[in-house]
Amino acid sequence: MPGASQLTFSEFKDYDTRIVSDPCAKNSNRIHGNIDEGDGDVWVEKVLIGLKSGVRRTFFISKKTGRQVPDEPPTGASTVLYLTTDYKEELDARRMSNNRRQ
């Protein structure tokens, strides 16, 4: 479902939009050749936490196609929007408090 991952104004505060590209990032060992152009897409980090298991899963969604990729953005991603550390810590705190209640 293309466009399903577009950020709403309420979500914007949860993403680190100041750092869209990392100049210190290393090239992947999985791919060979020149990929300077990238895929021309924006990948958005999302986190799901299982209600019963409490397991946290990170995945990235393409804004252009809606494709989901687990754990890390695909090689050649032009732009990646990561969740802020504060938001991830807040999620972990909620997860821990939910585990204590059960």
C-alpha positions as CSV (number, residue, x, y, z in Angstrom):
1,M,0.0,0.0,0.0
2,P,2.1,3.0,-1.3
3,G,2.1,6.1,0.9
4,A,1.1,4.2,4.0
5,S,4.2,5.3,5.8
6,Q,4.0,9.0,5.3
7,L,4.7,11.0,8.4
8,T,1.8,12.9,10.1
9,F,2.5,16.1,12.0
10,S,2.0,14.2,15.3
11,E,4.7,11.7,14.2
12,F,7.3,14.3,13.1
13,K,8.5,14.9,16.7
14,D,9.4,11.2,17.0
15,Y,11.8,11.2,14.1
16,D,15.3,12.6,13.8
17,T,14.8,14.7,10.7
18,R,17.9,16.9,11.3
19,I,20.2,14.0,10.3
20,V,18.9,12.5,7.1
21,S,22.2,11.2,5.8
22,D,25.2,10.0,7.9
23,P,28.6,11.1,6.5
24,C,30.3,8.6,8.7
25,A,28.3,5.6,7.4
26,K,30.2,2.7,5.9
27,N,29.5,1.0,2.6
28,S,27.8,-2.4,2.9
29,N,29.9,-5.5,2.3
30,R,26.9,-7.2,0.7
31,I,26.9,-5.1,-2.5
32,H,29.6,-4.3,-5.0
33,G,29.8,-1.5,-7.4
34,N,28.9,2.2,-7.4
35,I,25.5,3.1,-5.9
36,D,25.9,6.9,-5.7
37,E,22.4,7.6,-7.1
38,G,20.5,5.6,-4.5
39,D,16.9,4.5,-5.0
40,G,15.4,8.0,-4.9
41,D,13.1,6.9,-2.1
42,V,12.6,7.8,1.6
43,W,12.7,5.0,4.1
44,V,11.0,5.5,7.5
45,E,11.9,3.5,10.6
46,K,9.0,1.9,12.5
47,V,8.8,-0.2,15.6
48,L,6.3,-2.8,16.6
49,I,6.0,-4.3,20.1
50,G,4.0,-7.5,20.5
51,L,1.2,-7.1,23.1
52,K,1.6,-10.5,24.6
53,S,5.2,-11.3,23.9
54,G,6.6,-7.8,24.4
55,V,9.1,-8.5,21.6
56,R,10.3,-5.3,19.8
57,R,10.7,-5.5,16.0
58,T,12.3,-2.7,14.0
59,F,11.5,-2.4,10.3
60,F,11.7,0.3,7.5
61,I,8.9,1.3,5.2
62,S,9.4,2.8,1.7
63,K,7.3,6.0,1.3
64,K,7.2,5.4,-2.4
65,T,6.1,1.7,-2.6
66,G,5.1,0.8,1.0
67,R,7.6,-2.1,0.9
68,Q,8.7,-3.2,4.4
69,V,12.3,-4.4,5.2
70,P,13.2,-5.8,8.6
71,D,16.0,-4.6,10.9
72,E,17.9,-2.1,8.6
73,P,17.2,0.0,5.6
74,P,18.1,-1.6,2.3
75,T,21.4,-0.9,0.6
76,G,21.1,2.0,-1.7
77,A,18.4,3.8,0.3
78,S,18.7,7.5,-0.7
79,T,17.1,8.9,2.5
80,V,16.4,7.3,5.8
81,L,14.4,8.8,8.7
82,Y,15.3,7.2,12.0
83,L,13.3,7.3,15.2
84,T,14.8,9.5,17.9
85,T,16.6,7.9,20.8
86,D,14.2,9.6,23.2
87,Y,11.2,7.9,21.5
88,K,12.9,4.5,21.5
89,E,13.6,4.9,25.2
90,E,10.0,5.9,25.9
91,L,8.8,2.7,24.0
92,D,11.2,0.5,26.0
93,A,10.0,2.1,29.3
94,R,6.3,1.4,28.3
95,R,7.2,-2.1,27.3
96,M,8.9,-2.7,30.7
97,S,5.9,-1.3,32.6
98,N,3.5,-3.5,30.6
99,N,5.6,-6.6,31.4
100,R,5.5,-5.9,35.1
101,R,1.7,-5.6,35.0
102,Q,1.2,-9.0,33.5
